[in-house]
Amino acid sequence: MTSINEQPIPAARPVIGEEEIEAAVRVLRSGRVVQGPEVAAFEEGFSGLVEGRHCVAVNSGTSALHLLLLALGIGPGDEVIVPSFSFAASANAVRLVGADVVFADIEPGSFGLDPAAVEAAVTPRTAAIMPVHLYGHPAAMDRIMAVAEKHQLAVVEDACQAHAAALHGTPVGAFGAGGTFSFYPTKNMHSLEGGMVTTADAELARTLRLLRNQGMEQRYANEIVGANMRMTDVAAAVGRVQLGKVEGWTEQRRANAAYLDAHISAPNVTTPPVAEGARHVYHQYTIRVRGDRDAAMAKLTEAGIGNAVYYPTPIHRLKPYWEPDQKAGRNWDLPETERAAAEVVSLPVHPSLGEGDLERIAAAVNTLGENL
């Protein structure tokens, strides 16, 4: 039970400091508030995280996924291989362009797509693979890229939880045809709300810029059918401030995770493994709990430790996917996905934690015992 002098430790804590507030006010006073110089500067700065790739800022991570699929020409008749153990936006973006979602199972350690399952899911209609770098751990991109090259498929990286993560020195967002990032307030860095698409292809980047701005590069000279998915300059200004801090925050997250790795010893709890060559940036510190997970979470909450399940229902079991698949006679065999959804619990790992907070988190987990 939480002591009277102890405040609950939140699972996540968005950072909005004086620098972010001053940046937003500065833009508001300038009168240049949409798709202006701040957006361009944010795009240029973010390219440093993805080996200098072209960066196109948009209004959300979901928009980033949606526009990238559109720009790649993926649509009706195509299939995209997606993990079911992810936030629904991953699959929703595929459906929004009219393509079919094919779910593949995950690896138990990284929670990312299993390359062998991806290989088995490829059909003549497959157009792309969408690996998700879940919780900040990079998916097995070396092996996924090999499958993609073998079958001549596009790779669309969902890196919305993985700013500055890397595999064997290559940052996520710099592997496939394009990568996507989210700047939602609880992400490792944010812009209040927003997203970014990254690509090495200059023509693809131009198409993305057209798509986000009603198909226009010059006002009223519409070249293609587009939408309004622009980022505001207020959001970009906040993002630029956060971009200057994300490396320090990342190292703090990694240090916090290392402390929890070393001090959590409950026999029914598995701490998050890290694949060889992977730079995990710990958007979430996700343990596995064997036994009664609800009871474990209740005990953690009673101790004042914020906790949550990401994600309790795999996408293939959500109504918009489950019902059509059942009618079509499709039954996905995803045992690792089902097991993860039943066992995972995410604990606080954000950079606002102090040593006392980390001690409380580890102690609370260690009191869970064996008999859940």
Helices and strands as residue ranges (DSSP letters): H 18-30, H 37-46, G 47-49, E 54-58, H 61-71, E 79-83, H 89-96, E 100-104, H 115-121, E 126-129, G 134-136, H 141-151, E 154-158, E 166-167, E 170-171, E 178-182, E 195-199, H 202-212, H 233-243, H 246-263, E 269-270, E 278-279, E 285-289, H 293-302, G 315-317, H 319-327, H 335-343, E 344-347, H 355-366
